[in-house]
Amino acid sequence: LAKVEGVGRTRAQTIRGYLNEVSDAGVKSDSSS
């Protein structure tokens, strides 16, 4: 169970980091254009 929770937590962090990168890229592209 702890293993599953750890995987879910890591996956959530990965998705959150990915969304942050995408949002940052979107802001950069918007400001550049």
C-alpha positions, 0 to 999 in steps of 0.5 A: 500500500505504501508503495502504491501511495509513493507511486501515486505521489510521484506521478502527481508531482511529475504531472504537476511539474509537467503542467508547470513547464507547459504553463511557463512555456505558454507564458514565454510564447505569449509574451514573446509574441 
